Amino acid sequence: MDIEGYFKRIGYKNSRNKLDLETLTDILQHQIQTVPFENLNIHCGEPMELGLEAIFDQVVRKNRGGWCLQVNHLLYWVLTTIGFETTMLGGYVYNTPANKYSSAMIHLLLKVAIDGKNYIVDAGFGRSYQMWQPLELISEKDQPQVPCIFRLTEEGEYWYLDQIRREQFIPNQEFLNSDLLEKKKYRKIYSFTLEPRTIEDFELVNKYLQESAASVFTSKSFCSLQTPDGVQCLVGFTLTYRKFNYKDNMDLVEFKTLNEEEVEEELKNIFNISLEGKLVLKHGDKFFTI
């Protein structure tokens, strides 16, 4: 694996000599705007692999994306390689219909220490829940970013990540009741502890998430990518574009239903993805919002 290959892949040409918050933020933003949050391997009959070499091959050499266990594993390798003090953490994702956090540790996120302060870094949640900047690990402090206001709260050994969202303007009236739309203004995202993890801690859940019929990842094919002012999402045949803070503290959300030919074109044009296998698009019935 070649660290220069990674930086070329994300288009990062700035200095990485200073291990400061500015450099960390810059790398994170380059990655989330070039490496999609996606699970298309599952729907092409291919595995979502956890090994670093396999992830590097998929993301860097094949110009693909991946889910949190992959893209945050890759980011962990990058940050530790250039000298950041980085720790893997495990998260429990909030299930809105069930009104509870997952019992299994299904999310990988990172903690980075800089000049005596700790920051949460996550390039693998995607959609409109994706942080654009590292979050200072401080309880009950609103941290405004372009997508929304994020807030971390500490309760005992657990930390909770929530967001305060804007109102939504949906010009396509037929999509006003789409199951892809987030309905809550205050949204719980995930919880986590500060116990250090290794990639081996995620091996069983990595297998479960891509094989179980109960997994949202087998129910839905998705791909999302942050843009300079919003986020593009493809779920099944539905393409959405969200422009953050379009007007009056409101996001613009546009929907478009594609056919198979258009899906292939948009994957290439928007997400810069050309698939090797045959993609079987799925919308499914599991809760998944953009």
LINLINDA-V275977 format. One record per pair of residues at least 6 apart in sequence whose ideal C-beta (glycine too) atoms are under 8 Angstrom apart, sorted by the first residue. I is the first residue (numbers start at 0). GAP is how many residues later the second one is. D is the distance in whole Angstrom. If there is no record, write none. Layout:
# LINLINDA-V275977
i:I gap:GAP d:D
i:I gap:GAP d:D
This chain:
# LINLINDA-V275977
i:0 gap:51 d:7
i:0 gap:52 d:6
i:0 gap:55 d:5
i:0 gap:59 d:8
i:0 gap:76 d:8
i:2 gap:75 d:7
i:2 gap:78 d:5
i:2 gap:79 d:7
i:4 gap:51 d:8
i:4 gap:55 d:5
i:4 gap:56 d:8
i:5 gap:50 d:7
i:5 gap:54 d:6
i:5 gap:68 d:7
i:5 gap:72 d:6
i:6 gap:6 d:8
i:6 gap:9 d:8
i:8 gap:25 d:7
i:8 gap:26 d:8
i:8 gap:50 d:7
i:8 gap:51 d:5
i:8 gap:54 d:7
i:9 gap:17 d:8
i:9 gap:20 d:4
i:9 gap:21 d:5
i:9 gap:23 d:8
i:9 gap:24 d:5
i:9 gap:25 d:7
i:10 gap:19 d:6
i:10 gap:23 d:6
i:11 gap:14 d:7
i:11 gap:15 d:6
i:11 gap:18 d:4
i:13 gap:9 d:7
i:13 gap:12 d:6
i:14 gap:8 d:7
i:15 gap:7 d:6
i:15 gap:11 d:7
i:15 gap:66 d:5
i:18 gap:63 d:7
i:18 gap:64 d:5
i:18 gap:65 d:6
i:18 gap:95 d:7
i:19 gap:94 d:6
i:19 gap:95 d:8
i:20 gap:93 d:6
i:20 gap:98 d:7
i:20 gap:113 d:7
i:23 gap:55 d:7
i:23 gap:60 d:7
i:23 gap:88 d:6
i:23 gap:90 d:7
i:23 gap:95 d:7
i:23 gap:97 d:7
i:23 gap:110 d:6
i:24 gap:108 d:5
i:24 gap:109 d:6
i:26 gap:48 d:8
i:26 gap:51 d:7
i:26 gap:52 d:7
i:27 gap:47 d:8
i:27 gap:93 d:6
i:27 gap:95 d:6
i:27 gap:103 d:8
i:27 gap:104 d:8
i:27 gap:105 d:7
i:27 gap:106 d:7
i:28 gap:103 d:6
i:28 gap:104 d:8
i:28 gap:197 d:8
i:30 gap:40 d:7
i:30 gap:44 d:6
i:30 gap:92 d:5
i:31 gap:91 d:5
i:31 gap:98 d:6
i:31 gap:100 d:7
i:31 gap:193 d:8
i:31 gap:194 d:4
i:32 gap:192 d:7
i:32 gap:193 d:5
i:32 gap:194 d:7
i:32 gap:195 d:7
i:33 gap:191 d:8
i:33 gap:238 d:8
i:34 gap:24 d:6
i:34 gap:30 d:5
i:34 gap:31 d:8
i:34 gap:36 d:6
i:34 gap:88 d:7
i:34 gap:190 d:8
i:35 gap:28 d:7
i:35 gap:29 d:3
i:35 gap:90 d:8
i:35 gap:187 d:5
i:35 gap:188 d:6
i:35 gap:189 d:5
i:35 gap:235 d:5
i:35 gap:237 d:7
i:36 gap:28 d:6
i:36 gap:29 d:8
i:36 gap:30 d:7
i:36 gap:31 d:8
i:36 gap:34 d:7
i:36 gap:87 d:6
i:36 gap:88 d:7
i:36 gap:89 d:3
i:36 gap:90 d:7
i:36 gap:93 d:7
i:36 gap:185 d:8
i:36 gap:186 d:7
i:36 gap:187 d:5
i:36 gap:188 d:7
i:37 gap:26 d:7
i:37 gap:27 d:4
i:37 gap:28 d:7
i:37 gap:29 d:7
i:37 gap:88 d:8
i:37 gap:184 d:6
i:37 gap:185 d:4
i:37 gap:186 d:7
i:37 gap:233 d:7
i:37 gap:235 d:8
i:38 gap:9 d:7
i:38 gap:28 d:5
i:38 gap:171 d:8
i:38 gap:178 d:5
i:38 gap:181 d:8
i:38 gap:182 d:7
i:38 gap:183 d:6
i:38 gap:184 d:8
i:39 gap:24 d:8
i:39 gap:181 d:6
i:39 gap:183 d:6
i:39 gap:233 d:7
i:39 gap:235 d:6
i:39 gap:239 d:6
i:40 gap:6 d:6
i:40 gap:7 d:5
i:40 gap:17 d:8
i:40 gap:169 d:8
i:41 gap:6 d:6
i:41 gap:168 d:5
i:41 gap:175 d:6
i:41 gap:176 d:6
i:41 gap:179 d:7
i:42 gap:178 d:4
i:42 gap:236 d:6
i:42 gap:237 d:5
i:42 gap:238 d:7
i:42 gap:239 d:6
i:43 gap:231 d:6
i:43 gap:232 d:7
i:43 gap:233 d:3
i:43 gap:234 d:6
i:43 gap:235 d:5
i:43 gap:236 d:8
i:44 gap:232 d:6
i:44 gap:233 d:8
i:45 gap:231 d:6
i:46 gap:163 d:7
i:47 gap:18 d:7
i:47 gap:19 d:6
i:47 gap:21 d:7
i:47 gap:22 d:7
i:47 gap:158 d:7
i:47 gap:161 d:8
i:47 gap:162 d:5
i:48 gap:6 d:7
i:48 gap:9 d:7
i:48 gap:21 d:8
i:49 gap:19 d:6
i:49 gap:20 d:7
i:49 gap:23 d:7
i:49 gap:149 d:6
i:49 gap:152 d:7
i:49 gap:153 d:6
i:49 gap:156 d:5
i:51 gap:21 d:6
i:51 gap:22 d:7
i:51 gap:25 d:6
i:51 gap:147 d:8
i:54 gap:11 d:6
i:54 gap:15 d:5
i:54 gap:16 d:8
i:54 gap:18 d:6
i:54 gap:19 d:5
i:55 gap:18 d:7
i:55 gap:21 d:8
i:57 gap:6 d:5
i:57 gap:8 d:6
i:57 gap:12 d:7
i:58 gap:6 d:7
i:58 gap:7 d:6
i:58 gap:11 d:7
i:58 gap:12 d:7
i:58 gap:15 d:6
i:61 gap:214 d:8
i:62 gap:209 d:6
i:62 gap:210 d:7
i:62 gap:211 d:7
i:63 gap:209 d:6
i:64 gap:6 d:7
i:64 gap:158 d:7
i:64 gap:160 d:8
i:64 gap:206 d:7
i:64 gap:208 d:7
i:65 gap:8 d:8
i:65 gap:58 d:8
i:66 gap:57 d:6
i:66 gap:142 d:8
i:66 gap:150 d:7
i:67 gap:39 d:5
i:67 gap:40 d:5
i:67 gap:41 d:7
i:67 gap:54 d:7
i:67 gap:56 d:3
i:67 gap:57 d:7
i:68 gap:39 d:5
i:68 gap:55 d:8
i:68 gap:130 d:8
i:68 gap:133 d:5
i:68 gap:136 d:8
i:68 gap:137 d:5
i:69 gap:54 d:7
i:70 gap:52 d:5
i:70 gap:53 d:4
i:71 gap:16 d:8
i:71 gap:36 d:5
i:71 gap:37 d:6
i:71 gap:38 d:6
i:71 gap:50 d:7
i:71 gap:51 d:6
i:71 gap:52 d:5
i:72 gap:15 d:8
i:72 gap:35 d:7
i:72 gap:126 d:6
i:74 gap:35 d:7
i:74 gap:46 d:7
i:74 gap:48 d:5
i:75 gap:10 d:6
i:75 gap:12 d:6
i:75 gap:34 d:6
i:78 gap:7 d:4
i:78 gap:31 d:7
i:78 gap:33 d:6
i:78 gap:42 d:8
i:79 gap:6 d:5
i:83 gap:28 d:5
i:83 gap:30 d:8
i:84 gap:27 d:7
i:84 gap:28 d:4
i:84 gap:29 d:8
i:85 gap:24 d:6
i:85 gap:25 d:7
i:85 gap:26 d:5
i:85 gap:35 d:8
i:86 gap:23 d:7
i:86 gap:24 d:4
i:86 gap:25 d:8
i:86 gap:26 d:8
i:86 gap:107 d:8
i:86 gap:109 d:5
i:87 gap:20 d:6
i:87 gap:21 d:8
i:87 gap:22 d:6
i:87 gap:108 d:7
i:87 gap:109 d:4
i:87 gap:110 d:6
i:87 gap:111 d:7
i:88 gap:19 d:7
i:88 gap:20 d:5
i:88 gap:21 d:7
i:88 gap:22 d:6
i:88 gap:31 d:8
i:88 gap:103 d:5
i:88 gap:104 d:7
i:88 gap:105 d:7
i:88 gap:106 d:7
i:88 gap:107 d:7
i:88 gap:108 d:6
i:89 gap:15 d:4
i:89 gap:17 d:7
i:89 gap:18 d:7
i:89 gap:19 d:8
i:89 gap:102 d:6
i:89 gap:103 d:7
i:89 gap:105 d:7
i:89 gap:107 d:5
i:89 gap:111 d:6
i:89 gap:112 d:7
i:90 gap:14 d:7
i:90 gap:15 d:7
i:90 gap:16 d:3
i:90 gap:17 d:7
i:90 gap:18 d:5
i:90 gap:70 d:8
i:90 gap:99 d:4
i:90 gap:100 d:7
i:90 gap:101 d:4
i:91 gap:9 d:4
i:91 gap:10 d:5
i:91 gap:11 d:7
i:91 gap:12 d:7
i:91 gap:13 d:6
i:91 gap:14 d:7
i:91 gap:15 d:7
i:91 gap:98 d:6
i:91 gap:99 d:5
i:91 gap:100 d:7
i:92 gap:8 d:7
i:92 gap:9 d:5
i:92 gap:13 d:6
i:92 gap:14 d:5
i:92 gap:96 d:7
i:92 gap:97 d:5
i:93 gap:6 d:8
i:93 gap:7 d:5
i:93 gap:8 d:8
i:93 gap:93 d:8
i:93 gap:94 d:4
i:93 gap:95 d:6
i:93 gap:96 d:6
i:93 gap:97 d:8
i:94 gap:6 d:7
i:94 gap:7 d:6
i:94 gap:192 d:7
i:95 gap:88 d:7
i:95 gap:92 d:8
i:95 gap:191 d:6
i:95 gap:193 d:8
i:96 gap:190 d:5
i:100 gap:87 d:8
i:100 gap:89 d:7
i:100 gap:90 d:5
i:103 gap:101 d:6
i:103 gap:104 d:8
i:104 gap:92 d:8
i:104 gap:96 d:7
i:104 gap:97 d:7
i:104 gap:100 d:7
i:105 gap:99 d:5
i:105 gap:103 d:7
i:106 gap:17 d:8
i:106 gap:18 d:8
i:106 gap:83 d:5
i:106 gap:85 d:8
i:107 gap:16 d:7
i:107 gap:89 d:7
i:107 gap:91 d:8
i:107 gap:94 d:6
i:108 gap:11 d:6
i:108 gap:12 d:7
i:108 gap:13 d:4
i:108 gap:15 d:8
i:108 gap:81 d:8
i:108 gap:83 d:6
i:109 gap:10 d:7
i:109 gap:11 d:4
i:109 gap:12 d:7
i:110 gap:7 d:6
i:110 gap:8 d:7
i:110 gap:9 d:6
i:110 gap:10 d:7
i:110 gap:26 d:7
i:110 gap:83 d:7
i:111 gap:6 d:7
i:111 gap:7 d:5
i:111 gap:9 d:5
i:111 gap:22 d:7
i:112 gap:6 d:8
i:116 gap:19 d:6
i:116 gap:20 d:8
i:117 gap:18 d:7
i:117 gap:19 d:4
i:118 gap:15 d:4
i:118 gap:16 d:6
i:118 gap:17 d:6
i:118 gap:18 d:6
i:119 gap:11 d:8
i:119 gap:14 d:7
i:119 gap:15 d:4
i:119 gap:17 d:6
i:119 gap:32 d:7
i:119 gap:41 d:7
i:120 gap:10 d:8
i:120 gap:13 d:5
i:120 gap:14 d:8
i:121 gap:8 d:8
i:121 gap:9 d:6
i:122 gap:7 d:8
i:124 gap:6 d:7
i:124 gap:64 d:7
i:124 gap:65 d:8
i:125 gap:96 d:8
i:125 gap:98 d:4
i:125 gap:105 d:8
i:125 gap:107 d:8
i:126 gap:97 d:5
i:126 gap:104 d:6
i:126 gap:106 d:6
i:126 gap:162 d:7
i:126 gap:163 d:5
i:127 gap:19 d:6
i:127 gap:20 d:7
i:127 gap:37 d:7
i:127 gap:54 d:7
i:127 gap:103 d:6
i:127 gap:114 d:6
i:127 gap:116 d:8
i:127 gap:123 d:7
i:127 gap:162 d:6
i:128 gap:18 d:8
i:128 gap:34 d:7
i:128 gap:58 d:7
i:128 gap:60 d:5
i:129 gap:17 d:6
i:129 gap:94 d:8
i:129 gap:96 d:6
i:129 gap:101 d:7
i:130 gap:14 d:6
i:130 gap:16 d:7
i:130 gap:19 d:6
i:131 gap:13 d:5
i:131 gap:14 d:5
i:131 gap:15 d:6
i:131 gap:94 d:7
i:132 gap:10 d:8
i:132 gap:12 d:6
i:134 gap:8 d:5
i:134 gap:15 d:6
i:134 gap:17 d:6
i:134 gap:26 d:8
i:135 gap:7 d:7
i:135 gap:16 d:8
i:136 gap:15 d:6
i:136 gap:22 d:7
i:137 gap:14 d:7
i:138 gap:13 d:6
i:138 gap:14 d:6
i:138 gap:15 d:4
i:138 gap:20 d:8
i:139 gap:11 d:7
i:139 gap:12 d:8
i:139 gap:13 d:6
i:139 gap:14 d:8
i:140 gap:10 d:7
i:140 gap:11 d:7
i:141 gap:7 d:5
i:141 gap:8 d:8
i:141 gap:9 d:6
i:141 gap:22 d:7
i:142 gap:6 d:7
i:142 gap:7 d:5
i:142 gap:8 d:7
i:142 gap:9 d:8
i:143 gap:6 d:8
i:145 gap:83 d:8
i:145 gap:98 d:5
i:145 gap:99 d:7
i:146 gap:16 d:8
i:146 gap:84 d:7
i:146 gap:97 d:6
i:147 gap:15 d:4
i:147 gap:16 d:6
i:147 gap:17 d:5
i:147 gap:18 d:7
i:147 gap:96 d:8
i:148 gap:14 d:7
i:148 gap:15 d:4
i:149 gap:11 d:7
i:149 gap:12 d:7
i:149 gap:13 d:5
i:150 gap:10 d:8
i:150 gap:11 d:5
i:150 gap:12 d:7
i:150 gap:13 d:7
i:151 gap:7 d:6
i:151 gap:8 d:7
i:151 gap:9 d:6
i:151 gap:10 d:8
i:152 gap:6 d:7
i:152 gap:7 d:5
i:152 gap:9 d:7
i:153 gap:6 d:8
i:156 gap:36 d:5
i:156 gap:37 d:8
i:157 gap:33 d:5
i:157 gap:34 d:7
i:157 gap:35 d:6
i:158 gap:32 d:7
i:158 gap:33 d:5
i:158 gap:34 d:7
i:158 gap:35 d:7
i:159 gap:28 d:7
i:159 gap:30 d:8
i:159 gap:31 d:5
i:160 gap:27 d:8
i:160 gap:28 d:5
i:160 gap:29 d:6
i:160 gap:30 d:7
i:160 gap:31 d:7
i:161 gap:24 d:7
i:161 gap:25 d:6
i:161 gap:26 d:5
i:161 gap:27 d:6
i:162 gap:23 d:8
i:162 gap:24 d:5
i:162 gap:26 d:6
i:163 gap:21 d:7
i:163 gap:22 d:6
i:163 gap:23 d:8
i:164 gap:17 d:7
i:164 gap:19 d:7
i:164 gap:20 d:5
i:164 gap:21 d:7
i:164 gap:22 d:6
i:164 gap:86 d:8
i:165 gap:78 d:8
i:165 gap:79 d:7
i:165 gap:83 d:5
i:165 gap:84 d:5
i:165 gap:85 d:5
i:166 gap:18 d:8
i:166 gap:82 d:7
i:166 gap:83 d:5
i:166 gap:84 d:7
i:167 gap:13 d:7
i:167 gap:14 d:8
i:167 gap:82 d:7
i:167 gap:83 d:5
i:167 gap:85 d:5
i:168 gap:77 d:6
i:168 gap:78 d:8
i:168 gap:81 d:5
i:168 gap:82 d:7
i:168 gap:83 d:5
i:168 gap:84 d:7
i:169 gap:6 d:6
i:169 gap:11 d:7
i:169 gap:83 d:5
i:169 gap:84 d:8
i:169 gap:85 d:7
i:170 gap:81 d:8
i:170 gap:83 d:6
i:171 gap:82 d:7
i:171 gap:83 d:5
i:174 gap:6 d:7
i:174 gap:78 d:8
i:174 gap:80 d:4
i:177 gap:60 d:8
i:177 gap:77 d:7
i:178 gap:108 d:8
i:178 gap:110 d:8
i:179 gap:53 d:8
i:179 gap:55 d:6
i:179 gap:58 d:6
i:179 gap:60 d:7
i:179 gap:108 d:7
i:179 gap:109 d:6
i:179 gap:110 d:5
i:180 gap:72 d:7
i:180 gap:108 d:6
i:180 gap:109 d:7
i:181 gap:107 d:4
i:181 gap:108 d:7
i:207 gap:7 d:7
i:208 gap:6 d:5
i:208 gap:8 d:5
i:208 gap:9 d:8
i:209 gap:7 d:6
i:209 gap:8 d:7
i:210 gap:7 d:7
i:211 gap:6 d:6
i:212 gap:6 d:8
i:214 gap:71 d:8
i:215 gap:68 d:8
i:215 gap:70 d:4
i:215 gap:71 d:7
i:215 gap:72 d:5
i:217 gap:64 d:8
i:217 gap:66 d:8
i:218 gap:63 d:7
i:218 gap:65 d:3
i:218 gap:66 d:6
i:218 gap:67 d:4
i:218 gap:69 d:8
i:219 gap:15 d:6
i:219 gap:16 d:7
i:219 gap:62 d:6
i:219 gap:63 d:6
i:219 gap:64 d:5
i:219 gap:66 d:6
i:219 gap:68 d:5
i:220 gap:13 d:8
i:220 gap:14 d:7
i:220 gap:15 d:6
i:220 gap:58 d:7
i:220 gap:59 d:7
i:220 gap:60 d:5
i:220 gap:61 d:5
i:221 gap:11 d:7
i:221 gap:12 d:7
i:221 gap:13 d:5
i:221 gap:14 d:8
i:221 gap:66 d:7
i:222 gap:10 d:7
i:222 gap:11 d:5
i:222 gap:44 d:7
i:222 gap:48 d:5
i:222 gap:50 d:7
i:223 gap:7 d:6
i:223 gap:8 d:7
i:223 gap:9 d:4
i:223 gap:10 d:7
i:223 gap:66 d:7
i:224 gap:6 d:7
i:224 gap:7 d:5
i:224 gap:45 d:7
i:224 gap:46 d:5
i:228 gap:14 d:6
i:228 gap:15 d:6
i:229 gap:11 d:6
i:229 gap:12 d:5
i:229 gap:13 d:4
i:229 gap:14 d:5
i:229 gap:21 d:8
i:229 gap:22 d:8
i:230 gap:10 d:8
i:230 gap:11 d:5
i:230 gap:13 d:8
i:230 gap:59 d:8
i:231 gap:7 d:7
i:231 gap:8 d:7
i:231 gap:9 d:5
i:231 gap:38 d:5
i:231 gap:39 d:7
i:232 gap:6 d:7
i:232 gap:7 d:5
i:232 gap:8 d:8
i:232 gap:9 d:7
i:232 gap:57 d:4
i:233 gap:6 d:8
i:233 gap:24 d:8
i:233 gap:29 d:7
i:233 gap:32 d:7
i:233 gap:33 d:7
i:233 gap:36 d:8
i:233 gap:37 d:7
i:234 gap:48 d:6
i:234 gap:53 d:7
i:234 gap:55 d:7
i:235 gap:45 d:5
i:235 gap:46 d:6
i:235 gap:47 d:3
i:235 gap:48 d:8
i:236 gap:20 d:6
i:236 gap:21 d:5
i:236 gap:22 d:7
i:236 gap:23 d:8
i:236 gap:26 d:7
i:236 gap:44 d:6
i:236 gap:46 d:7
i:237 gap:17 d:6
i:237 gap:18 d:7
i:237 gap:19 d:6
i:237 gap:20 d:8
i:237 gap:45 d:7
i:238 gap:16 d:7
i:238 gap:17 d:5
i:238 gap:18 d:8
i:238 gap:19 d:6
i:238 gap:27 d:6
i:238 gap:31 d:8
i:239 gap:13 d:6
i:239 gap:14 d:7
i:239 gap:15 d:5
i:239 gap:16 d:8
i:239 gap:50 d:5
i:240 gap:11 d:8
i:240 gap:12 d:7
i:240 gap:13 d:5
i:241 gap:9 d:5
i:241 gap:10 d:7
i:241 gap:11 d:5
i:241 gap:12 d:8
i:241 gap:48 d:7
i:242 gap:8 d:6
i:242 gap:9 d:4
i:243 gap:7 d:6
i:244 gap:6 d:7
i:245 gap:6 d:4
i:252 gap:37 d:8
i:257 gap:8 d:6
i:259 gap:21 d:8
i:262 gap:16 d:7
i:262 gap:18 d:6
i:263 gap:11 d:8
i:263 gap:15 d:8
i:266 gap:6 d:5
i:266 gap:7 d:7
i:266 gap:8 d:7
i:267 gap:6 d:6
